Amino acid sequence: MPDTHSLATLLEFLKSKVTGSCYKDHPIEEVKSHLGRWYPRRSEYEQYIHWDEANPKKYTRNVIFSNEHMDVLLMCWPPRCASSLHCHDRSSCWVALVDGVVHEIQYDIPPLDRKFVEDEMFHPTGAKGRCGQLKARTVTQLGGQGGLFATYINNTIGIHVIENRSDEPAYTMHVYAPGLRQMKLFDAVTGEVSVAVAAATEPTETHRGMQWTSCDGRPICTSFDVDLWNRLQQGHSSSCCDESNDNDSTVLV
């Protein structure tokens, strides 16, 4: 593999190394190192930049590559926007800076109340409840002076938020392995927890996005509306790698 990646050689590396059905299958540090060897040129990723012109607060998720083992997405962040606070089910999540400056805030996974855990067991398509206190653990800057170029998280590490705190747009590449199809959402203000479900939209000539739906099958959005994303209270859920000790399964009595 080259010392410096183009987008094409990086994708070839990812296809050769990122396989399996759980974060436990992945060479985490090796992938993170190779993501740091990509020096993005705008001509490589410009075709994946798409904005929601009707709502400047939305950030968008645009598919660069997808197979049975992973999704590689370009995420486009308008100024002063943020993701939800969320987990990653059984997936690995690598985040690599493409352009601009973003911050990743990682939190410890909080305990979940008994009602939510019971709802997941018996009614997984409609589980919702509350969680314990949310505690931020680390804040990492990607890009800018002194910033890093890649981070990694899975459900044994914690949950996270990505923020663009600047007045300029920013771009990040996210590698989800396997492709992220559901996740728990945590509301730091209300202490509520719920689940959202994703599916890839049909590609057009210029764009492939990710569509998220509630438990009744109603489409939410092909690019994320931050306010709606944070208000979701319904969805689907699953355990991570089918091992309760590896996920956010601590119960509030």
WOBELZI-V680889 format. One record per backbone hydrogen bond with DSSP energy under -1.0 kcal/mol. NH is the residue of the N-H (numbers start at 1). CO is the residue of the C=O. E is the energy in kcal/mol with one decimal. If there is no record, write none. Layout:
{{NH:CO:E} {NH:CO:E}}
This chain:
{{5:37:-2.3} {10:6:-2.3} {11:7:-2.3} {12:8:-1.8} {13:9:-2.2} {14:10:-2.6} {15:11:-2.5} {16:12:-1.5} {17:13:-1.6} {18:14:-2.8} {19:17:-1.0} {23:90:-1.6} {25:22:-2.1} {26:23:-1.6} {28:26:-1.6} {31:27:-2.3} {32:28:-2.3} {33:29:-2.4} {34:30:-2.0} {35:31:-2.3} {36:32:-1.4} {37:34:-1.2} {38:35:-1.2} {39:5:-1.1} {44:41:-2.2} {46:42:-2.3} {48:45:-1.9} {49:46:-1.7} {55:52:-1.3} {58:55:-1.8} {59:224:-1.4} {60:76:-1.5} {62:74:-2.3} {63:208:-2.6} {64:72:-3.1} {65:72:-1.7} {67:70:-2.5} {71:176:-2.3} {72:65:-3.3} {73:174:-2.8} {74:62:-3.2} {75:172:-3.3} {76:60:-2.0} {77:170:-3.1} {80:166:-1.3} {83:162:-2.6} {86:160:-2.0} {87:184:-1.8} {91:88:-2.9} {92:177:-3.3} {93:153:-1.7} {94:175:-2.1} {95:151:-2.1} {96:173:-3.0} {97:149:-2.0} {98:171:-2.5} {99:171:-1.8} {102:142:-2.0} {103:163:-2.6} {104:140:-2.8} {105:161:-2.5} {106:138:-2.2} {107:159:-3.2} {108:135:-2.2} {112:250:-3.9} {113:130:-2.6} {114:252:-1.2} {117:113:-1.8} {118:114:-2.6} {119:115:-2.5} {120:116:-2.4} {121:117:-1.6} {122:118:-2.2} {123:119:-3.0} {126:123:-2.0} {129:193:-2.2} {131:191:-2.7} {132:111:-3.0} {137:106:-3.5} {138:106:-1.5} {140:104:-2.9} {142:102:-3.1} {143:148:-1.9} {147:144:-1.8} {148:141:-2.7} {151:95:-2.3} {153:93:-1.9} {157:154:-1.6} {158:154:-2.1} {159:107:-2.1} {160:86:-2.1} {161:105:-1.8} {163:103:-2.7} {164:81:-3.0} {170:77:-2.1} {171:99:-2.9} {172:75:-2.2} {173:96:-3.1} {174:73:-2.5} {175:94:-2.3} {176:71:-2.5} {177:92:-1.9} {183:196:-1.8} {185:194:-3.3} {186:85:-2.8} {187:192:-2.5} {191:187:-2.4} {193:129:-2.3} {194:185:-1.8} {196:183:-2.1} {197:213:-1.4} {198:181:-3.5} {199:211:-2.8} {201:209:-1.7} {204:207:-2.7} {211:199:-2.8} {212:221:-1.4} {213:197:-2.9} {214:218:-1.6} {217:214:-2.0} {220:212:-2.7} {224:59:-1.3} {229:225:-3.1} {230:226:-2.0} {243:240:-1.9} {246:243:-2.0} {247:244:-1.0} {249:247:-2.1} {252:112:-3.8}}
